[in-house]
Amino acid sequence: MVYKVGRVAVRALDGLNFTVRQGEFVSIIGQSGSGKSTLLHILGGLLRPTSGSVMIDGQDLAAVSDQQRTAIRRQSIGIVFQRFNLFPTLSAEGNLRLAERIRSINGSDPSHRRELLRLLNLEERLHHKPLELSGGEQQRVAVARALINRPKLLLADEPTGNLDSENSQIVLGMLQRLNKELRQTVIMITHNPEAAAVGSRIISMRDGKIIADHPSRTS
């Protein structure tokens, strides 16, 4: 991935090549400027790479139109950002129902919604609005929203970046449960080695390149 800054070409990503298998939980770790956030935006179909291929469930995000890429993202990819991005006037359930209406091509699935709420320990907070929820609860609602249409891939961008240590552990534990109980494929971007360790595999980046790719010691 190359950006133009004036007349200077900045190579944000350089020669990356890796595969994530279905059901894996992969942590991508690196300091600011390592290229990990650019990589997440490319994997999520939010950016088109300047070269190469990005295969998601047999479809190349780099080769399709912007409209097709948006459709693939809605159907196959869920994204959890560091900022919760919840609608403040809607309850937790309202935020999930809105996501269903925006993304779903098959209508809502109350049983799936309830299962997500159970896994994320949100059943008792269903009718609370975001300002009535803790930071950890808001992030869990954001995770549920990203999973509402059963995406092939869940991308998490620094999901504990705005949380204290207690809520960070809760959210990371929830991601592990989703991976193990639902076999949800997860790619998590983080700069925190402790957070990265919850994945089954860790990819380390520096200066736009992969410098290490190995199983997590805790897996």
C-alpha positions in Angstrom: 0.0 0.0 0.0 1.6 3.3 -1.1 0.4 6.8 -0.1 1.4 10.0 -1.9 2.5 12.8 0.4 3.3 15.6 -1.9 5.8 14.2 -4.3 7.0 11.6 -1.9 5.7 8.0 -2.1 5.2 6.5 1.4 5.0 2.7 1.5 2.6 2.0 4.4 2.6 -1.8 3.7 5.4 -3.6 2.0 5.1 -7.2 0.7 2.7 -8.6 3.2 1.6 -12.2 2.5 -0.3 -14.3 5.0 -3.4 -16.5 5.3 -6.0 -16.7 8.1 -7.8 -20.0 8.3 -11.5 -20.2 9.2 -12.0 -20.3 13.0 -8.6 -18.7 13.8 -8.1 -15.9 16.3 -5.1 -13.9 15.0 -3.6 -10.9 16.8 -1.7 -8.4 14.7 0.6 -6.3 16.9 2.8 -3.3 16.2 3.6 0.2 17.4 2.1 3.3 15.9 3.3 3.7 12.3 3.8 -0.1 11.8 1.0 -0.3 9.2 -1.4 -2.4 11.2 -4.3 0.0 11.0 -3.9 0.4 7.3 -3.9 -3.4 7.0 -7.1 -3.6 9.0 -8.8 -1.0 6.8 -7.8 -3.0 3.7 -9.0 -6.3 5.2 -12.3 -4.6 6.0 -12.8 -3.3 2.5 -12.5 0.3 3.7 -9.4 0.9 1.6 -8.4 -0.5 -1.8 -4.7 -1.6 -1.9 -2.5 -0.2 -4.6 -1.4 -3.7 -5.6 -1.9 -7.3 -4.7 -5.0 -9.3 -3.7 -7.2 -9.5 -0.6 -9.2 -12.7 -0.7 -12.2 -13.0 1.7 -14.3 -16.1 1.3 -13.2 -16.5 -2.3 -13.7 -12.9 -3.3 -10.9 -10.5 -4.1 -11.6 -7.1 -2.4 -8.9 -5.5 -4.5 -10.5 -6.5 -7.8 -14.2 -5.5 -7.3 -16.0 -2.1 -7.6 -16.5 0.1 -4.6 -20.2 -0.9 -4.6 -19.3 -4.6 -4.7 -16.8 -4.1 -1.9 -19.4 -2.4 0.2 -21.8 -5.3 -0.3 -19.1 -7.9 0.6 -18.3 -5.9 3.8 -21.9 -5.9 4.8 -22.4 -9.6 4.2 -19.1 -11.1 5.2 -17.2 -8.7 7.5 -17.9 -7.3 11.0 -15.7 -4.5 12.3 -15.3 -3.4 16.0 -13.6 0.0 16.3 -11.8 1.5 19.3 -14.6 4.1 19.5 -17.9 2.4 20.2 -19.8 4.4 17.6 -23.2 3.5 19.2 -26.3 5.6 18.5 -26.9 7.4 21.8 -30.6 7.7 21.5 -31.1 4.0 20.9 -31.0 1.2 23.5 -28.6 -1.7 23.2 -31.3 -3.7 21.5 -32.1 -0.7 19.3 -28.5 -0.5 18.1 -28.6 -4.2 17.2 -31.9 -3.9 15.4 -30.7 -1.0 13.4 -27.6 -3.0 12.3 -29.9 -5.8 11.3 -32.0 -3.5 9.1 -28.9 -1.9 7.5 -27.0 -5.1 6.8 -29.4 -8.0 6.6 -30.7 -9.4 3.4 -32.7 -12.2 5.1 -34.5 -10.2 7.9 -33.8 -10.2 11.6 -33.0 -13.3 13.6 -34.2 -12.9 17.2 -32.7 -16.2 18.3 -29.2 -15.3 17.0 -29.5 -11.9 18.7 -30.4 -13.5 22.0 -27.5 -15.9 21.7 -25.0 -13.1 21.1 -26.4 -11.2 24.1 -26.1 -14.3 26.3 -22.5 -14.9 25.2 -21.6 -11.3 25.8 -23.5 -11.1 29.2 -25.7 -8.3 28.0 -29.2 -9.9 28.6 -29.9 -7.6 31.6 -28.8 -4.4 29.8 -30.9 -4.9 26.7 -33.0 -1.8 27.2 -30.3 0.6 28.4 -29.0 3.4 26.2 -25.2 3.8 25.7 -24.8 6.5 28.4 -26.4 4.1 30.9 -23.8 1.5 30.1 -20.2 1.1 31.3 -17.4 1.4 28.7 -17.0 -2.4 28.7 -20.7 -2.9 28.2 -20.7 -0.4 25.3 -17.9 -2.2 23.6 -19.7 -5.5 24.1 -22.7 -4.0 22.4 -20.4 -2.9 19.6 -19.1 -6.5 19.3 -22.6 -7.9 19.2 -23.5 -5.3 16.5 -20.5 -6.4 14.4 -21.6 -10.1 14.7 -25.3 -9.6 14.1 -25.3 -10.9 10.5 -22.9 -13.8 11.2 -19.9 -12.4 9.3 -17.2 -14.7 8.0 -14.6 -12.4 9.6 -14.6 -10.2 12.7 -12.1 -7.4 12.7 -11.3 -5.7 16.0 -9.3 -2.4 15.9 -7.8 -1.8 19.4 -11.0 -3.0 21.0 -9.7 -2.3 24.5 -8.0 1.0 23.7 -10.7 3.1 25.6 -11.2 0.6 28.5 -9.7 0.2 31.9 -7.9 -3.1 32.8 -10.9 -4.8 34.2 -13.2 -4.1 31.3 -10.3 -4.9 28.9 -10.1 -8.4 30.3 -13.8 -8.8 30.0 -13.9 -7.8 26.4 -10.9 -9.9 25.5 -12.5 -12.9 27.3 -15.7 -12.4 25.3 -13.7 -12.4 22.0 -12.1 -15.7 23.0 -15.5 -17.2 23.9 -16.9 -16.1 20.5 -14.0 -17.7 18.8 -14.2 -21.0 20.7 -18.0 -21.4 21.0 -19.1 -20.0 17.7 -15.8 -20.7 15.8 -15.8 -17.0 14.8 -12.8 -16.0 12.8 -11.2 -13.0 14.5 -8.4 -10.7 13.5 -7.5 -8.2 16.2 -5.2 -5.2 15.8 -3.4 -4.1 19.0 -0.2 -2.5 20.3 -0.6 -4.3 23.6 1.3 -7.6 24.0 -1.0 -8.7 26.9 -4.1 -8.2 24.7 -2.4 -9.9 21.7 -1.7 -13.0 23.8 -5.4 -13.9 23.9 -5.2 -14.9 20.2 -4.1 -18.3 19.1 -1.6 -16.7 16.7 0.4 -13.5 16.8 1.6 -11.6 13.7 4.1 -8.8 14.5 4.6 -5.8 12.2 7.2 -3.1 11.9 7.6 -0.4 9.1 4.8 -2.0 7.0 6.3 -5.5 7.1 5.6 -8.7 8.9 8.6 -9.5 11.1 7.2 -12.5 13.0 4.3 -14.9 12.7 3.9 -17.5 15.4 1.4 -19.3 17.7 0.5 -17.5 20.9 2.2 -19.0 24.0 -1.3 -19.1 25.7 -3.0 -21.0 22.9 
